[in-house]
Amino acid sequence: MTRDRATLHLHIDRLQPDDRDAFAWLGILHRDALVRASTAATLWEGSEAGARRRLQRSAEAALVQPAGDEEGYRLDKEAREAASQLQAQRMSLAESHARLLERYRAQVQDGLWHTLPGDGYVHEHLTWHMEDAGWEGELHALLKEENPEGRNGWFEMRKKLVARRPLPGLHPDLLDLFRG
């Protein structure tokens, strides 16, 4: 179901300024993202409880939709485009991706990306954000990281996550690196 752009923008315009800014940040998440409170807390630099409340307000304003059986929310195509346009008015999308990556980098141990705690989003989309931020050097370094056993840290961590639940994009990490 497609909603009218004017209605969407009316909902956005009615948001409090802080909620409007938070909505804009959702525009840099991957198009198929399930937005959980843990992801939003990192994105918005706040608590999970605060992110959960803000996501609920966004759902009440019809800007995000509950994801059904999964705990989280999704943006439809129109809302994602509107959020992305709002964020692009504030800063370049590359800068936005870089800021998000810095927020996640603050959570790693010893500067190693494969130690990043899971939030149900970042492990599926980290390489995509690195590419969009222009962080090719970081992407190459990520794919060379070793865990304490001397194995590739990123792929070992991804294998553990896949054992718990299928993740899209296990091999696209490599394809993205060598494409173009």
DAHU-V511291 format. One line per field, one symbol per residue. ss: DSSP state (H for helix, E for strand, - for the rest). burial: + if it has 24 or more other ideal C-beta (glycine too) atoms within 12 Angstrom, else -. A space follows every 50 residues. Layout:
# DAHU-V511291
ss = ???
burial = ???
This chain:
# DAHU-V511291
ss = ----HHHHHHHHH---HHHHHHHHHH--------E-HHHHHHHH---HHH HHHHHHHHHH----EE------EE--HHHHHHHHHHHHHH--HHHHHHHH HHHHH---E--EHHH------HHHHHHHHHHHH--HHHHHHHHH-E---- -EHHHHHHHHHHHH-------HHHHHHH--
burial = -------++-++--+---++++++++++++--++++++++++++-+---- ++-++-+++-+++++------++++--+++-+++-++-----+--++-++ +-+++-++----++++-++++++++++++++++-+--++--++-+----- --+++-++--+-----+-+---+--++---
